[in-house]
């Protein structure tokens, strides 16, 4: 049987997915052990025990100055900023993308403007956001919104605009107006695409969040990474990076679960 016709089962897929991670972890351990054998004081590739010890201090020992458990305070702050930013981006995408995709005159009017906004690097706008909103939470959330919303709107609007014209004609024939077409025809089919666009925006959203926290923050995962880099504290940096990856994977799997649970018909049609 050709490989293009082979679909791994759930158990096999899990093992195949875990294999590269196991190889990567084993390779790191071997490389770290080799460096420490040559230089016991090496900081570039800390051993797993050193990383576990450093993370235990941050996660289970209160900071003497603030009284907080820094690891959990950083996690809560970053996840809150990410959640608010993505929430605003999702609501904006649903409203604007639905209108742009359903109404050709609006798409012709605002489409070029949206394209122009989308090609501007969001990081370049960070100084402007700090000047306008200050150094508080608003600027950090705004960077996430500005960074991912144009892409999400273009994706959802394009999907809605590409819906079969026959569906619109049938709805109009049955007495629906433009509002009815958007709610009854476009909206149900836009929702799975909206979740897909949100999933694809997770990576950029984390980049914008970490960038904002690195420049102006006193708590957060990105803030902690850039704070300890001056000490070459790789025993903190590497676990924090791994934790960000774990959080991203959890969010992604949650979105997939919700999409399959709420819009199973879309996934069945894709297969």
Secondary structure, 3 states (H helix, E strand, C coil): CCHHHCCCCHHHHHHHHHHHHHHHHHHHHHHHHHHHHHCCCCCCCCCHHHHHHHHHHHHHCCCCCCCCCHHHHHHHHHHHHHHHHHHHHHHHHHHHHHHHHHCHHHHHHHHHHHHHHHCCCHHHHHHHHHHHHCCCHHHHHHHHHHHHHHHHHHHHHHHHHCCCHHHHHHHHHCCCCHHHHHHHHHHHHHHHHHHHHHHHHHHHHHHHHHHHHHHCCCCCHHHHHHHHHHHCCHHHHHHHHHHHHHHHHHHHHHHHHHHHHHCHHHHHHHC
